[in-house]
Amino acid sequence: MTKMRVGYAAMLEQFAPSEAVALSAYAEEHGFSGVMAADHFQPWVPRQGQSSFVWNVLTAIGERTRGDFGPGVTAPSFRWHPAMVAQASATLGAMYPGRHWLGLGSGEALNEHILGGYWPEAPERINRMFEAIDVINKLFTASLAGKDVKHSGTFFKLESTRLWTMPAEAPPVLVATAGPVTARRAGRTVDGLITVGAPLEKISGLFAKFDEGAREAGKNPSTMPRVLQLHLSWAPTDEEAMANALHEWPNGGMRFPKADIRSPFEFEQIAKMVRPEDFDGRLVISSDPDVHRAHIQRFADLGFDTIYLHNVGRNQREWIDVFGRDVLPKLHR
């Protein structure tokens, strides 16, 4: 058995950027292996209160920590042209060699609709994402070879150019996926996958499709990273843990796809209908660290390489102290 890599999910939707950076450093001091931070333009609900620029925060995290870090995730296809995402990622890779990874997703209206463009259905969003990945991969490959590259596709164009600042090796590209078709395409086109907590049988199916796609592309799936983001609610009492979930993370109890909701205030109205039982099977809410440890271990046993934990309450330092002492040392692969 080997020690499980457990990272810290820095919630830029809940904490001001300087505080998120300080918490990331504090987490590393207590045994967390790295940091994940999502690229949000808005919080899920207004009471969360923040939404800072992820690339700035990741740079500060790189300065204050020594572990891995990356945006988990950013959408390279609406607010961003994929060339800009590639440049941002390559720069972090050059500044912090071997530490930065690039997490990509197909986007949510909450963040991406702000430019006022048409918000497409899920199949088009996925196709946009994979074409964006093609652009990013082309830029990474050509730039490492000292060559220009261009692209003309359905959704994106790129004039002949290259990334002039590159690390010695391109950052690993990971795709967020929750469906089998996307997982198979991801296995063919990227270096690894990211997913969120879900029933184990569903994740096993994603792994199978990801592996299938990887083998189709001549890759060895056993060497490709599998990353999980896991939300949880711990507090000194069960009552506090539930109150934190209801107040800070009601979106975790919404049992429907949320990618088409455009405003934190819309989420706020829906949140009024969330009840404690809505979190069943979606979010472990408990004051017992061992309950959380057992839940996390189930995902570790499934084959994840790294699990990034997000405690949904504001009690971050208290939670980091408890998990660093009572949970992380007992997790294994």
C-alpha positions in Angstrom: 0.0 0.0 0.0 1.1 3.6 -0.7 -0.1 6.8 0.8 -3.0 8.4 -1.1 -2.4 11.8 -2.6 -5.1 14.1 -1.2 -5.2 17.7 -2.3 -7.0 20.8 -1.2 -9.8 22.3 -3.2 -9.5 26.1 -2.8 -13.0 27.5 -3.2 -12.6 30.9 -4.9 -16.3 31.2 -4.8 -16.3 31.3 -0.9 -13.0 32.9 0.1 -11.3 36.1 -0.9 -8.1 35.4 -3.0 -5.6 36.2 -0.3 -7.4 34.0 2.1 -7.7 31.2 -0.4 -3.9 31.3 -1.0 -3.2 31.3 2.8 -5.6 28.4 3.3 -3.8 26.5 0.5 -0.5 27.0 2.2 -2.0 26.0 5.5 -3.4 22.8 4.0 0.0 21.8 2.5 1.6 22.3 5.9 -0.9 19.8 7.3 -0.3 17.0 4.7 -2.4 18.0 1.7 -0.5 17.3 -1.5 -1.6 20.0 -3.9 -4.3 22.5 -4.8 -7.3 22.7 -7.2 -9.1 25.9 -7.9 -12.0 26.4 -10.3 -12.3 29.1 -12.9 -15.6 30.8 -12.0 -16.8 34.3 -12.9 -19.6 34.1 -10.4 -20.3 32.2 -7.2 -23.0 29.5 -7.1 -25.1 31.5 -4.7 -24.7 35.2 -3.6 -24.0 34.3 0.0 -20.7 32.6 -1.0 -19.6 36.1 -1.9 -16.5 35.8 -4.0 -15.2 34.8 -7.5 -11.6 35.9 -8.1 -9.5 35.4 -11.2 -8.2 31.9 -11.1 -4.9 32.4 -13.0 -3.8 35.2 -10.6 -4.6 33.1 -7.6 -2.9 30.0 -9.0 0.3 32.0 -9.5 0.2 33.1 -5.8 -0.5 29.5 -4.8 2.6 28.4 -6.8 4.7 30.9 -4.8 3.3 29.9 -1.4 3.3 26.1 -1.9 5.5 23.3 -3.3 2.9 20.7 -4.5 0.9 20.4 -7.7 -1.8 22.8 -8.7 -4.2 23.5 -11.5 -7.5 25.0 -12.6 -10.1 22.4 -11.9 -11.6 23.3 -14.3 -11.6 26.1 -16.9 -13.7 26.2 -20.1 -11.4 27.0 -23.1 -14.3 27.7 -25.4 -16.5 30.7 -24.5 -14.9 33.4 -22.3 -11.5 32.2 -23.5 -10.1 31.4 -26.8 -8.1 28.1 -26.4 -4.9 29.9 -27.4 -5.2 32.1 -24.3 -5.8 29.1 -22.0 -2.7 27.4 -23.6 -0.6 30.5 -23.0 -1.7 30.9 -19.4 -1.1 27.2 -18.7 2.3 27.2 -20.5 3.4 30.2 -18.5 2.5 28.5 -15.2 4.3 25.4 -16.4 7.4 27.4 -17.1 7.3 29.2 -13.8 6.7 26.1 -11.7 8.2 23.1 -13.6 6.5 19.8 -13.0 3.9 21.2 -10.7 1.1 22.6 -12.9 -1.6 20.7 -14.7 -4.4 22.0 -16.9 -8.0 21.0 -16.1 -10.6 21.6 -18.9 -14.4 21.4 -19.0 -17.2 22.2 -21.4 -18.5 25.2 -19.3 -21.5 26.3 -17.4 -23.8 29.2 -18.2 -23.2 30.7 -14.8 -19.7 31.7 -15.9 -19.8 31.6 -19.7 -23.0 33.3 -20.7 -21.7 36.7 -19.4 -20.4 37.7 -22.8 -24.0 37.6 -24.1 -23.5 35.0 -26.8 -25.7 32.1 -27.7 -25.6 29.3 -25.0 -25.7 26.0 -26.9 -27.0 22.6 -25.9 -24.6 20.1 -24.2 -23.5 18.2 -27.4 -22.3 21.4 -29.0 -20.6 22.5 -25.8 -18.7 19.2 -25.7 -17.7 19.5 -29.4 -16.5 23.0 -28.8 -14.4 21.8 -25.8 -12.8 19.0 -27.8 -11.9 21.3 -30.7 -10.4 23.7 -28.1 -8.4 20.8 -26.8 -7.1 20.1 -30.3 -6.0 23.8 -30.6 -4.2 23.6 -27.2 -2.5 20.3 -28.0 -1.4 21.7 -31.4 0.1 24.7 -29.7 1.9 22.7 -27.0 3.3 20.2 -29.5 4.4 22.8 -32.1 5.8 25.2 -29.6 8.0 22.5 -28.0 9.3 21.7 -31.5 10.0 25.4 -32.2 7.4 25.6 -34.9 4.4 27.7 -35.7 0.9 26.1 -36.0 -2.5 27.2 -37.3 -6.0 25.9 -37.0 -9.3 26.4 -38.9 -12.2 24.5 -37.5 -15.9 24.6 -36.8 -15.6 26.9 -33.8 -12.1 28.3 -33.7 -9.5 29.8 -35.9 -5.8 30.3 -35.1 -3.4 32.2 -37.4 0.1 30.8 -37.8 1.8 31.2 -34.4 3.4 29.5 -31.4 3.8 29.9 -27.7 7.1 31.6 -27.1 7.2 30.8 -23.4 7.0 27.0 -22.8 8.1 24.6 -20.0 10.5 21.8 -20.9 7.4 19.5 -21.0 3.8 20.6 -21.8 1.5 20.6 -18.7 -0.7 17.5 -18.5 -4.2 18.2 -19.9 -7.1 16.7 -17.9 -10.7 16.8 -18.9 -13.7 17.0 -16.6 -16.2 14.3 -17.6 -19.4 12.9 -16.2 -20.6 10.9 -19.2 -19.4 7.8 -21.0 -19.1 9.4 -24.5 -17.1 12.3 -23.2 -14.9 9.9 -21.2 -14.1 7.8 -24.3 -13.2 10.9 -26.3 -11.1 12.2 -23.4 -9.1 8.9 -23.3 -8.2 9.4 -27.0 -7.3 13.0 -26.8 -5.9 14.1 -23.4 -3.6 12.9 -20.6 -6.1 12.2 -17.8 -9.6 12.8 -16.5 -11.3 14.7 -13.7 -14.6 13.9 -12.2 -16.7 14.8 -9.1 -18.1 12.5 -6.5 -20.7 10.1 -8.0 -21.9 6.6 -7.4 -19.1 4.2 -7.6 -20.7 2.1 -10.4 -21.0 5.2 -12.5 -17.4 6.1 -12.0 -16.3 2.6 -12.9 -18.2 3.0 -16.2 -16.4 6.3 -16.9 -13.1 4.6 -16.2 -13.9 1.8 -18.6 -14.8 4.2 -21.4 -11.8 6.4 -20.7 -9.5 3.3 -20.9 -11.2 2.2 -24.1 -10.5 5.5 -25.7 -6.9 5.6 -24.5 -6.2 2.1 -25.9 -7.8 3.2 -29.3 -5.2 6.0 -29.4 -2.3 3.6 -28.6 -1.9 4.9 -25.0 -1.5 2.9 -21.8 -4.5 3.9 -19.6 -2.8 2.7 -16.4 -0.3 5.5 -16.7 -2.9 8.3 -17.1 -4.0 10.3 -14.1 -7.5 10.0 -12.7 -8.5 12.9 -10.5 -11.5 13.3 -8.2 -13.0 16.4 -6.6 -15.0 15.4 -3.5 -17.3 17.8 -1.6 -18.0 17.1 2.0 -19.2 18.8 5.2 -17.4 18.3 8.4 -17.9 20.3 11.6 -17.6 19.5 15.4 -21.3 18.5 15.5 -23.6 16.9 12.9 -25.9 19.8 13.3 -23.2 22.3 12.4 -22.1 20.2 9.5 -25.7 20.1 8.1 -26.2 23.9 8.7 -22.9 24.5 6.7 -24.1 22.4 3.8 -27.5 24.1 3.7 -26.1 27.6 4.0 -22.9 27.4 2.0 -23.4 24.7 -0.5 -27.1 24.2 -1.3 -26.1 23.6 -4.9 -24.8 20.2 -3.7 -28.3 19.2 -2.9 -29.8 20.1 -6.2 -30.5 16.8 -8.0 -30.5 18.0 -11.6 -28.0 19.3 -14.2 -27.0 22.9 -13.4 -25.1 23.9 -16.5 -27.9 26.0 -17.9 -28.6 28.2 -14.9 -27.2 31.7 -15.5 -27.3 33.6 -12.3 -26.3 33.2 -8.6 -29.7 34.7 -7.8 -31.5 32.0 -9.7 -29.5 29.4 -7.7 -30.5 31.3 -4.6 -34.2 30.9 -5.4 -33.8 27.2 -6.1 -31.8 26.8 -2.9 -34.8 27.7 -0.9 -36.3 24.3 -1.8 -33.2 22.2 -0.8 -33.8 20.0 2.3 -31.4 18.0 4.4 -32.5 14.7 2.7 -31.6 16.1 -0.7 -27.9 15.7 0.2 -28.3 11.9 0.7 -25.9 10.0 -1.6 -24.4 13.3 -2.8 -22.6 14.8 0.1 -21.3 13.2 3.3 -22.3 15.3 6.2 -20.8 14.2 9.5 -18.8 15.3 12.6 -17.0 11.9 12.6 -13.7 12.0 10.8 -13.8 8.3 10.4 -17.0 8.4 8.4 -15.4 10.8 6.0 -12.2 8.6 5.9 -14.2 5.5 5.0 -16.1 7.4 2.2 -12.9 8.8 0.7 -11.2 5.4 0.9 -13.9 3.9 -1.3 -12.9 6.3 -4.1 -9.2 5.6 -3.5 -9.9 1.9 -3.9 -11.6 2.6 -7.2 -8.3 3.8 -8.7 -8.1 7.6 -8.4 -4.5 8.9 -8.3 -5.4 12.2 -6.5 -8.5 13.3 -4.6 -9.0 17.0 -3.9 -11.3 17.6 -0.9 -13.6 20.5 -0.4 -15.1 21.1 3.0 -18.2 23.2 2.3 -18.2 25.2 5.5 -16.2 28.3 6.4 -14.4 26.3 9.2 -11.4 25.6 6.9 -8.5 25.8 9.4 -10.3 23.7 12.0 -11.2 21.1 9.3 -7.6 21.1 7.9 -6.3 20.5 11.4 -8.7 17.5 12.0 -8.3 15.9 8.6 -4.5 16.4 8.5 -4.3 14.6 11.9 -7.0 12.0 11.7 -7.9 11.3 8.1 -5.1 11.9 5.6 -2.5 9.6 7.3 -5.0 6.7 7.2 -5.8 6.9 3.5 -4.0 4.6 1.1 -4.0 3.3 -2.5 
